[in-house]
């Protein structure tokens, strides 16, 4: 299972790390990106995972039993990779641009844990349900609307 941020290049194009936006060498891909259990040690991967409010929400909701590869996050990653990246690629880039600022702002709030649990309940759970029902556009629409509302709300607090 390759890293979530690894993008295989097409004919003549290099493989890319979506975190660093750097070209990947053959050695790096084979040694790190494609090796389950190894890429999770990559500093860029760790930093990117800390900048995902969906992961933060799942972590807050699941507490000590949190697993970065829990069912909900696997389902959402599949939607990102197989649907959103294909139909709305600019939204994936935008998410990784705004998510760190949203997380940083939420974490300054006294009710941060409760707020992340609210994101889990209002966004993660319903999106997973839509995806399970193969209602991908509804899952995307909910994610998009919720994300824009978070961005608008927390931009005021920055």
N, C-alpha and C positions, 0 to 999 in steps of 0.2 A: 504494500500500500504506500504510494508516494505521499510526500508532504502536501498539505493543502495549498501551499503557495507555489508549488512547482508547476510550470507550464511548459509542456513539450513544444518545441519549435516545429513549424511545418517545413516542407521542402526548402532547404537553403537558409531557413531562419534558425537562430540559436535558441536553446532552452533558456528560460528566464525564471528568475526568482521574483515573484510579485511583491515581496516585501522590500527588497533592495532595488528592484528594477534593473538588476545586473544580469549580464549574460553568465550562464553557468558552464563551467568546463566539464568535459566528459568525466574527469576524475571526481569532481565535486558531486555530480549527479549520482554516480555509482557508489561513492563512499558515504554520502550523507542523505541526499534528497530522496532516494528510492529505498532507503533502508528503514523499515519500521523499527521504532525504538531508538534509532540513531538520530533521525532528523528532529526528534523532539528535544534533543540536546543542543540543537542549533540556536545560537543567541538571537538571530533574526526571527526564527520561528517563535521562540519564547516571548520576545518583545511584541510580535504581532498578535499572539494569543491574548496578551494582557490588554490589547487595544480593541477588543471585540465586546460590545455591550451585551450581545446575545450570550456569549460565554460567561460574562460576569453575572448576568441574570440567572443562568442555569446554575452557576456555582452558588449564588446566594440562596436559591430555592432548594437545592439539594444538600447544602451544608457539607458535613464531613464525608458524606457518601458521594460527593461530586467526582465524576469521571469526565475528563476532557473529550472522551469518545463515547459519551452517553448517547442513547438512542435519539433524543431530541436534537442534539447538535449534529449527529450524523445525517439525520433527515434534512435539517436546514442546510448543511454543507452540500448535500446532493442537489437540493433545489438551486442553491447558488451556482454550482458548477454546471449543472445540466439544463437549467432553465434561464436563470437571471443572466448568467455570463453570456448566453447565446442571444437572448432577446433584448437585454438592457445592460450591456457591458459597462457603460458609463456609471451605472448605479453601484456596481461593485467597487469601482475605483473611488467613487464618492463616499461610500460607506467607510472604507479604510482611511479616508481623509478626515471625516467628521467624528468617527467613533472614539478615537483617543481623547478628543476634547470633551465629548459628552461624558465619557467615563470619568475623566479628571474632575469635571464640574459636579457630577453626581457624588463622587467620593468626598467632596468638601461639605456635603449636606449632612446634618445630624441623623437623618433618616435614610442614609444611603442603602443599607441592607434591605430595608422595607421597599425602597423604590426599585431596586433590582428585582425583588420578588414580584413586584407589581408588573414590571416589564415581562417577566417570565409568564405570569398568569394572563396578561392581556395581549401579549404578542407571541411568545414562543409556543405556548400550548395551542392557541387557535391556529397558528400557521401550520404546526405539525398535523393537526386534524385535517386542515384543508389539503395538505400534501398527501396524507394517507387516502383521502377521498379523490385524489388526482385532480383537485381543483387548484392547479398551479397558479393561474392568473389571480384567483381570489387570495391565495397565500401571498403572492407578490404585492397585490394591491394593499393588503393589510400592512405588510412590512413597510412598504413605501410611505403610506400615510402616517404610520406610527413614527417612522424614522424622521420624516419631515417635521412632525410635531415636536419630537425630542430636540431636533436641531434648533427649531425656532425658540422653544422654551429655554434651552440651556445657553443659547447664544446671548440671551439677555443677561445671564448671570456671569458671563465671562468678564 
